[in-house]
């Protein structure tokens, strides 16, 4: 049995599409499709139902259960080969742009003062990079990991509020601004949609920092992290009644998690980055 076929099958089932698996494994989508075809030919029956979302057949479920320990073992082997006592090499950290710009970048001098021979590779976008597929060694995420092979440590809980520019006159029809694209389904956007259900948003953006900047220009009211809002001059927090919103109670806070795959958590270079992240006092607050 060819390992590439099994690795491809596991990646497709975990990431949910041939396109995502191709991106994670660094091959073309046609290669993914061809490898799945070979594996299903060997199995003698379909393993995946090509629907949206993809669904496993009974034989596919059985195969996935057998393949996952092999994937974990392969990652452990890679981690052992990468391990060096001198803390050389590269560590990849996945996060979001706001954390990179406001928190991590200013703290990078302290990292390189402590670990001059380590190279950081930071992926900053709203897509969830896969630790199991090797896209990243560590991740800063806003949700607790659910897979058993991922280990998470809560770093911070961020609070949210409704904010407007201090120069903006308050009245029941103040326009509201929100999030779209990959951020359309996060709890803060859902809260705003319910609170302002009686009127459409004036502006939707796929970037929380840009949303905060739009609020500072007096374009309307938005749900913002309190730490980020505190970095914007001229913003004030308001109550729902001041801007004609439905009072839904407190806006739920969000937890930030440091996540690592269990096969890499003991690597000295990964542990060094984890210690650095824990040492940044303002990590995830975006405010102090």
C-alpha positions as CSV (number, residue, x, y, z in Angstrom):
1,X,0.0,0.0,0.0
2,X,1.5,3.3,-1.1
3,X,1.8,5.9,1.8
4,X,1.0,8.8,-0.5
5,X,-2.4,7.4,-1.3
6,X,-3.3,7.0,2.4
7,X,-2.0,10.5,3.3
8,X,-4.1,12.0,0.5
9,X,-7.2,10.2,1.7
10,X,-6.7,11.4,5.2
11,X,-6.1,15.0,4.1
12,X,-9.2,15.1,1.9
13,X,-11.5,13.7,4.7
14,X,-10.0,16.1,7.3
15,X,-10.0,19.3,5.2
16,X,-13.3,18.6,3.5
17,X,-12.3,19.0,-0.2
18,X,-9.9,18.0,-2.9
19,X,-8.8,21.6,-3.3
20,X,-8.0,22.1,0.4
21,X,-6.1,18.8,0.5
22,X,-4.1,19.8,-2.6
23,X,-3.1,23.1,-1.1
24,X,-2.1,21.4,2.2
25,X,0.0,18.7,0.5
26,X,1.5,21.0,-2.1
27,X,0.3,19.1,-5.1
28,X,-2.3,19.7,-7.9
29,X,-6.0,18.9,-7.5
30,X,-5.7,16.4,-10.4
31,X,-3.0,14.5,-8.5
32,X,-5.3,14.3,-5.4
33,X,-8.2,13.0,-7.6
34,X,-5.9,10.5,-9.3
35,X,-4.6,9.2,-6.0
36,X,-8.1,8.8,-4.6
37,X,-9.1,6.9,-7.7
38,X,-6.2,4.5,-7.2
39,X,-7.0,3.9,-3.6
40,X,-10.7,3.3,-4.4
41,X,-9.6,0.9,-7.1
42,X,-7.6,-1.0,-4.5
43,X,-10.5,-1.0,-2.1
44,X,-12.9,-2.2,-4.7
45,X,-15.6,0.3,-3.8
46,X,-16.0,4.1,-3.3
47,X,-14.5,5.5,-0.1
48,X,-15.9,9.0,-0.5
49,X,-19.3,10.3,-1.8
50,X,-18.4,13.4,-3.9
51,X,-21.1,15.6,-2.4
52,X,-21.1,19.0,-0.7
53,X,-19.9,18.3,2.0
54,X,-17.9,15.1,1.2
55,X,-19.2,12.0,3.0
56,X,-17.4,8.8,3.9
57,X,-18.8,5.5,2.9
58,X,-18.8,2.7,5.5
59,X,-15.5,1.3,4.1
60,X,-14.1,4.9,4.1
61,X,-14.9,5.3,7.8
62,X,-13.1,2.0,8.5
63,X,-10.1,3.1,6.5
64,X,-9.9,6.5,8.1
65,X,-9.8,4.9,11.6
66,X,-6.9,2.8,10.5
67,X,-5.0,5.6,8.7
68,X,-5.1,8.3,11.5
69,X,-2.6,6.5,13.8
70,X,-0.3,6.2,10.7
71,X,-0.5,10.0,10.1
72,X,0.3,10.7,13.8
73,X,3.3,8.3,13.6
74,X,4.6,10.0,10.4
75,X,4.4,13.4,12.1
76,X,6.2,12.1,15.1
77,X,9.0,10.7,12.9
78,X,9.3,14.1,11.1
79,X,9.5,15.8,14.5
80,X,12.2,13.5,15.7
81,X,14.3,14.2,12.5
82,X,13.8,17.9,12.9
83,X,14.8,17.9,16.6
84,X,18.2,19.6,17.3
85,X,19.6,20.7,20.6
86,X,21.0,24.0,19.1
87,X,17.5,25.5,18.4
88,X,18.2,26.0,14.7
89,X,15.7,25.7,11.9
90,X,12.2,27.0,11.3
91,X,9.0,27.1,13.2
92,X,5.7,28.0,11.5
93,X,3.1,29.9,13.5
94,X,-0.5,30.4,12.1
95,X,-2.5,33.4,13.5
96,X,-4.6,36.3,12.3
97,X,-3.4,39.6,10.9
98,X,-4.5,41.7,13.9
99,X,-2.5,39.7,16.3
100,X,0.5,39.8,14.1
101,X,0.4,43.5,13.5
102,X,-0.6,44.7,17.0
103,X,1.1,42.1,19.3
104,X,3.6,39.7,17.7
105,X,5.5,42.1,15.4
106,X,6.5,44.5,18.2
107,X,7.6,41.6,20.4
108,X,9.8,40.0,17.7
109,X,13.1,41.7,18.9
110,X,12.7,39.9,22.2
111,X,12.3,36.6,20.4
112,X,15.4,37.0,18.3
113,X,17.4,38.3,21.2
114,X,16.7,35.0,23.0
115,X,16.8,32.7,19.9
116,X,19.0,34.2,17.2
117,X,19.4,31.0,15.2
118,X,15.7,30.2,15.0
119,X,13.6,31.4,12.0
120,X,9.9,32.2,12.4
121,X,7.5,31.7,9.5
122,X,4.2,33.4,10.4
123,X,1.0,32.7,8.4
124,X,-1.5,35.4,9.0
125,X,-5.0,35.1,7.4
126,X,-8.5,34.0,8.4
127,X,-8.1,30.5,7.0
128,X,-7.5,27.8,9.5
129,X,-4.1,26.3,8.8
130,X,-3.9,22.6,9.5
131,X,-1.5,21.5,12.2
132,X,-2.1,17.8,11.4
133,X,-1.2,18.3,7.7
134,X,2.0,20.1,8.7
135,X,1.0,23.5,7.4
136,X,2.0,25.0,10.7
137,X,3.7,23.9,13.9
138,X,1.7,26.2,16.2
139,X,-1.5,28.2,15.9
140,X,-3.2,31.0,17.8
141,X,-6.9,30.3,17.4
142,X,-10.2,31.7,18.8
143,X,-11.7,28.2,19.4
144,X,-10.7,25.3,21.5
145,X,-9.2,22.3,19.5
146,X,-11.6,19.4,19.2
147,X,-9.3,16.7,17.7
148,X,-7.6,14.5,20.2
149,X,-4.1,14.9,18.7
150,X,-4.2,18.7,19.1
151,X,-3.3,20.2,22.5
152,X,-4.6,23.6,23.4
153,X,-3.8,26.1,26.2
154,X,-6.0,29.1,26.8
155,X,-4.0,32.3,26.8
156,X,-6.7,35.0,27.1
157,X,-10.4,35.9,27.1
158,X,-11.2,39.0,25.0
159,X,-14.3,41.1,25.8
160,X,-16.3,43.0,23.2
161,X,-18.5,46.1,23.1
162,X,-20.4,48.5,20.8
163,X,-18.2,51.4,19.7
164,X,-18.7,54.6,17.8
165,X,-16.6,57.7,17.1
166,X,-17.0,60.3,19.8
167,X,-17.8,62.9,17.1
168,X,-20.7,60.8,15.8
169,X,-24.2,62.1,16.9
170,X,-26.1,59.3,18.6
171,X,-29.7,58.5,17.5
172,X,-31.9,55.4,17.0
173,X,-30.9,55.1,13.4
174,X,-27.1,55.2,13.6
175,X,-25.7,53.0,10.8
176,X,-24.0,49.8,11.8
177,X,-20.9,48.2,10.3
178,X,-20.0,44.6,10.3
179,X,-17.9,41.7,8.9
180,X,-18.2,39.5,5.8
181,X,-16.4,36.7,4.0
182,X,-14.5,34.3,6.2
183,X,-15.6,36.4,9.3
184,X,-19.3,36.4,8.5
185,X,-20.1,33.6,10.9
186,X,-18.1,34.5,14.0
187,X,-20.1,35.2,17.1
188,X,-19.6,39.0,17.1
189,X,-21.0,39.4,13.6
190,X,-24.0,37.1,14.5
191,X,-24.6,39.3,17.6
192,X,-24.6,42.5,15.5
193,X,-26.9,41.0,12.9
194,X,-29.5,40.2,15.6
195,X,-29.0,43.5,17.5
196,X,-29.6,45.5,14.2
197,X,-32.0,43.0,12.5
198,X,-34.4,45.9,11.7
199,X,-31.9,47.6,9.4
200,X,-29.2,46.5,7.0
201,X,-25.5,47.1,7.5
202,X,-24.0,50.2,5.9
203,X,-20.6,48.6,5.4
204,X,-19.2,45.0,5.6
205,X,-15.5,44.3,5.8
206,X,-13.3,41.1,6.0
207,X,-10.8,42.6,8.4
208,X,-11.4,43.5,12.1
209,X,-8.7,46.2,12.1
210,X,-10.3,47.9,9.0
211,X,-13.6,47.7,10.7
212,X,-12.2,49.6,13.7
213,X,-10.7,52.2,11.4
214,X,-14.0,52.7,9.6
215,X,-15.7,53.3,13.0
216,X,-13.1,56.0,13.9
217,X,-14.0,57.8,10.7
218,X,-17.6,58.2,12.0
219,X,-19.2,55.8,9.6
220,X,-21.3,54.1,12.2
221,X,-21.3,51.7,15.2
222,X,-19.7,48.2,15.3
223,X,-19.0,45.4,17.7
224,X,-15.2,45.6,18.4
225,X,-12.7,43.9,20.8
226,X,-12.3,46.2,23.7
227,X,-8.5,46.0,23.5
228,X,-8.4,46.9,19.8
229,X,-10.9,49.7,20.3
230,X,-8.7,51.1,23.1
231,X,-5.9,51.6,20.5
232,X,-8.1,53.7,18.3
233,X,-8.2,57.4,19.2
234,X,-11.7,58.9,19.7
235,X,-13.7,55.8,20.1
236,X,-16.3,55.5,22.9
237,X,-18.4,52.5,24.1
238,X,-22.1,52.9,23.9
239,X,-25.2,51.0,25.0
240,X,-27.6,49.4,22.6
241,X,-30.3,51.9,23.4
242,X,-28.1,54.8,22.4
243,X,-27.8,53.5,18.8
244,X,-31.2,51.9,18.3
245,X,-30.0,48.3,18.8
246,X,-31.9,45.5,20.5
247,X,-30.4,44.8,23.9
248,X,-29.4,41.2,23.8
249,X,-27.4,41.2,27.0
250,X,-23.6,41.1,27.3
251,X,-21.7,40.3,24.1
252,X,-20.0,36.9,24.6
253,X,-16.3,37.0,25.2
254,X,-13.9,35.0,23.0
255,X,-11.1,32.8,24.2
256,X,-7.7,32.7,22.5
257,X,-5.9,29.3,22.4
258,X,-2.3,28.3,21.7
259,X,-2.6,25.1,19.8
260,X,0.1,22.5,19.0
261,X,0.1,19.0,17.6
262,X,1.0,16.4,20.2
263,X,3.8,15.0,18.1
264,X,5.6,18.4,18.1
265,X,4.9,19.7,21.6
266,X,8.2,18.4,22.9
267,X,10.5,19.7,20.2
268,X,12.8,22.3,21.8
269,X,12.4,24.8,19.0
270,X,8.6,24.6,19.2
271,X,8.7,24.8,23.0
272,X,10.9,27.9,22.7
273,X,8.2,29.6,20.6
274,X,5.5,28.5,22.9
275,X,7.4,30.0,25.9
276,X,7.9,33.3,24.0
277,X,4.2,33.5,23.2
278,X,3.2,32.9,26.8
279,X,5.7,35.6,27.9
280,X,4.1,38.4,25.9
281,X,2.0,40.1,28.5
282,X,-0.3,41.8,26.0
283,X,-0.8,38.7,23.9
284,X,-4.4,38.6,22.5
285,X,-5.5,41.7,24.3
286,X,-4.5,44.1,21.5
287,X,-4.9,46.8,24.1
288,X,-2.3,47.4,26.9
